[in-house]
């Protein structure tokens, strides 16, 4: 018999408080569909499904011909499964963690360091920054998905400074006027003025910003009750975030950061030093293997305002520029590739129409993880122990240079995501 190099996985669920509850959660629905023995608790938040080798959530191999092992243990014993380039570049480790997220309440104003800053932070504060790696991320919407990402165009921020007196009070007149006078023909001057304004906001004395926030919430609530338009103060979002994190400085960041709305299949790439927050919705996410997150608001976790304000990319840009495009494959019209400017990961979205009854998941020179979002099929491979029944929630590990034939049985076709490393 050929060596087993393709097998199903049982993956870890993380029940963080910000997750969607019970069957409202895409995470919960995928897990229940993938393993019918799992009983979804209606009052339990299902936040993240981890598909990878993280020490706090290493996937389990679901194949009785392989002694009970985690994926991480199996890769350590079989590093050639990663592919020669990946194995050498990442010291025999899977370089990414693949996830599904179901976000009900906002998930921290944050950014991730580049490798240089990560090494510095890890050396100085290992209890808060536990490794020396960078942590780029990409989120691809499964449902309508909202997030904050990158600094707004200056004219939008200036408009809020002029319409939200509570914000202007926190920034201060001098800094606000400096930003208002900054011209688009001087990008460095714009970034410098933006840095001053944002830093003044985030370093505001707590009693002062809580008083201003309470005044703002009271004013917008009254205006909304009177039927007035509160969009000039971003009222709906402000009230929503304040209800989730009352008295939190992060509520004011909506006046600086773009609100990005993704439709299913649209993506955001979050590179080093990009300020962002997830607000609501379901997505697949892929990230480099790191736990380095610099937070400054909308979170109960450790915050590091000084580091965040120093590290951020203060280049303003419209929200439309934050949507990362997928490229349709020239070799396979059913594959759409999200290939960000980092070596650690890429994602393929595979949409197989109902008219196709036999489809080949092609071999590639990288290990990959395959997630079934929609549809049913029987998978066969010379590297698998037996036929594999695939359905919503199924997760497969595919070693480098191995392929899988799918015999589709779904009247609606299939939707798959494949996480990999393209070197």
N, C-alpha and C positions, 0 to 999 in steps of 0.2 A: 504493500500500500504506500502511496505517496505521502510525504510528510504533511501533516495538517498545518496549514498556514492561513486559512480563512475560517473564521468561527464567529458565532453570535456572542454578544456581551450582555451582562446585566449591570446596569449603571447606577451610580449613586444619586440620590435625591437630597437636596438641601432645603430644609424647611425654614427659611428666614422670614422674619415678621413682615417684610415688605412684599412678599409674594402674594399671588392670587389664591383665594381660598377654594378648596374642594374642586368640584367639577368646572368651576370657572377658569381654572388654570390649564393652559396648554400642556405644561409639564405633567400635571396629574393625569390628564386625558391620554397622553402618550404612554406614560408608565402603565396605566391600567390596560390600555390596548395591547401593549407589548408583553405584559405578564398578567394574564387573567386572574392569577391568584392574589394579586395586589388589591386590597380593599381601600378605596379612597375615603379618607375621613372628611366629612362635609365642613368641619370647622377648622381644618388644619391648613396653614398656608404652604403651598407648593411653589417654591421660588425658582430653583435651579435643578437641572438634570446635567450631571457631569459625565462626559464620555471621554475618558482618557486615563492618565496614570498619576493623577495628583495624589500625594500621600494621605490627604484627608478624604479622598473619594475615588480610590483606585477601582476601575471596573473589574468585575468578576467574569471569567470565561465560562460560558454556558455550553460546555461540550463534554459529555461523560467519557470521551476517549482521552481527554487531557486531564491529568490529575488536578485537583482543585487548586487553582492558581489565580492570582490577579493578573491583569494585563501587564502591569509594570514588572512583575516577577517573570512573566513569560518573555517579555522583550529583553530583560536582563540576561536570560538564558539563551536567547535567540536574536542577538543584535543585528544579524544580517537581514532580518525581516524588515528593517527600516529602509533598506536600500543603501547602496554603498555611499553615495554622496551625503545623505541625511545622517547616516551613522557616523561618518567622519566629522561632519560639520557640527554635530550636536552631542558628541561624546557618547554615542550609544543610547541616547534618550529620545523619546517621542517629543518633538519640539513645540507641541501645541496642546491646549486643552479645548475640547469642543463642548459646547453647552447648548441647552435650551433654557431660556429665561421667561418667566411670567411675572410681570411687574405690575403691582397694584398701587403702591405708594412710591413716591420719589426715592431714587437710589443715589444719594450723595452727590454734591458738587465736588468734582475730583479731577485729577490729571495723573498721568503716569510718566515717570522719569525715563530719559534715555539711558543707555548703558553706563555712560560716564557718571551721571548723577546717581544712578542706582547703586553703583559701587561705592560712591562716597556716602550716601545715606545708610547703606547697609553697614559700612564700617563704623559710622558714628552712632547709629540708633538701630541696632539689629532687632530690638524688641518690637519696633514699629515697621521696619523695612527688612524682611527676613531673608532676602537673597540679593544677589548683585546683578540680576537680569533686568532687561527692559520689559514692558508689558503693553505692546500695541494690541489693539482689539478691533474686531469688526462685528457689527450687529446687522443681521438681515431679518427684516420684518416677516413674521408669519401672519400676524393680524395688523390692524392699524396700530402704529407704534409712535410714541412721542418721546422726544428727548431734547435736551439742551446741548448745543455743540458749537464751540468757537465763538469769537466775539462778533457781535452784530456790526453792520455798517455804521460808521460814526453818526451819520444823520439820524438813524433810528435811536441811538443812545442819547443824542442831543435832544431829540424830541421828548424822550422820557424825562430828561433833566429839566425840561421846561414845563412838563405837564404833571410831574410828581414832586411837589415841593419837599416832601419828606425825604426823598432820595437826594435832592439837591442839598438839603441840610446836612446829610451825612457826608457827602463829597466835599462840601465847602465851596464857597463862591469862587475862590481863586482857581482851584483845580477845574471846576465846571467851566469857567470862562476860557481857560487854556484849551480845553477840548473843543469848545465851540469855535475858537479862533483857528484851530489847526486846519491846514488846507490839504486837500487831496493830492496836491503836487509835492508834498513832503511826507512820504510814508514813515520815515523815521520819527519825524515830529509828531505824527498822529499816534504812532505806537507808544512813544514816550508819554504823551498826554493821557492816553488810555491806561497805561500802566499806573500813573499817578492816581487817576480817578478810582480805578478798581482797588488799588492797594489801600487808599484812604477808606473806601467802603468796608473792606474786609477787616481792617484794623480798628474800626470804630469801637469806642468804649461801650461795653455791653448795655449798661443802663440807658445810654443815649439811643442806641439803635433799637432797643426793645420799645422805648417810648415812641420813637418815630414809626416803628412798624405797627404798633397798636393804633396810633393816630391814622395811619394809612388804611389799615383794615377797617377801622370804624367809618372813615370817610367813604371808602368804596362800598361798604355794606349799605350805608345810607343811600348812596347814589343808585345802587342796584335796586334797592327797595322802592325807590321813587321812579324806577323805569328808565333811568338815564343810561346813556352809552358810557361804559367804563373802559372801552378798548384803549383809550389814550393813556390809561394807567395799567394796561394789561390786567384788568381787574379780575376776570374769571380765573386766570392761572394763579394770581396772587392769593386769592381767597382759598383756592384748592390747596396750595402748598402750605399756607398758614394753618389750615385745618389739620394737616398732617404733621407739621413741625412748628407749632406755635412758638413765637419768640425767637426764631432761628434766623441768623443773618443771611443764610442761603436763600431766603425768600426774595431778597433784593437782587439776586444775580439774574433774575429773569429780565432785568432792564439792560443788562450787558451782553447776555448770551443769546444766540439764535434759538428760537423754538423750531425744531425740525420735526416734521410729520412724515413718516414713511408709510407707504402702502405696501401690501404684501409683495415680497420680492425685491423691494428697494433696500439699500444698505447705507450704513454710516461707517467710515473708517476713522478710528481714534488713534492717531499717531502720538508720538512723544510730545508732552507739554500742551496737549489740546484740552482745554477745559470742557467738561461735559457732565451730564447727569442723565440717567434714564428716568422717565416720568411715568409711563404707562404703556402696557401692551405686551405682546408676546414676540419673541425673536429667537433665532439661532444666533449664537455668538461663538467666535473663535478668538483665542488669545495666545500670546506667547506664554510659556510656563514661568510665571512669576506671581508673587503676591504683593508687589510694590504698588501701593495706591496712596497718593497724597490727597487728603480730604480737607475740606474747609467749610462744609455746611450741609444741611439736610441729612444729617446722620447722627446716630448716637455714638459712633466710633471715634477713635482718636483723630483730632484735627491738627493740622500743621499749616496755619495760615501763612507764616513767613515763607516757608519753602514753596508753597503753592504760588504766592504772588511773585516770587523771584523767578520761577521756572517757566511761567506760561508764555505761550506764543501770543503776542498782542497784535497780531495782524487781523484787522477787521475784514469780513467777507460776508456776502449774503447767504441766507440759509440754503438756497438752492445749490450752492457750491459744496455743501457738506454731504450731498447724496452721492455715494460712490457707485459708479456705473459697473454693470456686468457686461462682459463681452461674449457674444454668441460664438461658440466654437466653429471654426471652419471645417473641422473634421467630423463633427457630430452636431447636427442642428438642434438636438434636444438638450445640449449642455450649455450652460451659461456660467462663465468663469468670473469670480471676484478675486483679483490678483493684486493685493496691496503692495506698496513699496517697502516690504520687509521680507526677509528670507524665511521667517519661521512658519508661515502658513499661507494657504489659499483655500477657497471654498468653491465647489461646483454645485450649482443648482441644476438638477436633472429632471426635466418635465417630459415624460413619455406619454404620448397620446394613446387613447383607447384603441386606435386602429393597429397599434404595434403589439404583436403577441409574443415576439421573441426579441430580447434586447441584451446586448453585451456590455457589461461594466468593464471597460478596457483596463488592461494592465498598465501600470505606470511605475517609474523608478522611485516611488515613495510609498511607505506604508500609508494607509488611509482608513478613515472611519466613516461608515455609511449609515445614514439615518433615514428611515422610511417615515414620511409625513402622511402620505396618502397612497392607497392602492394595495393590492395583494399580488404575490407572485411566488413561484417556487424557484429558488436559486440553486444552481449546480456549479461545481468547480472541481477540477482535479485536485485542488489543494484543500478541499473540505472533506470532513469525515463522511458526510451523507448529504442528501438533499436538505435544503433549508427552507422552511416555510416563512415567508416574509410578509408582514402586514404593518399597519400603522403602529409605530412605536418600536419596531424592530431595529436593532443596532448591530452592525457587523464590523469586525476588524478584518482588513484585507492587507496581507503582507505585500511588500513591493514585488512587482513583476508577476502578480497573479491577477486573473480575471474571473468574472462570474457571469454565467448566462442566466438571464431572468426569463422565466416562462410566465407571462402575465395572465392573470385571471380576473382582473378588475374591469368593470364596464366604464370606469371613469379614468383609466390610465393610472400613472403613478407620479408622485412628487417625491424626490429624494434629495438629500444634501450629502455631499462627500467632502470631508475635511482632509487636507493633504499638505505636503510641503513641496514646493516647486523650486528646485535649485538649478 
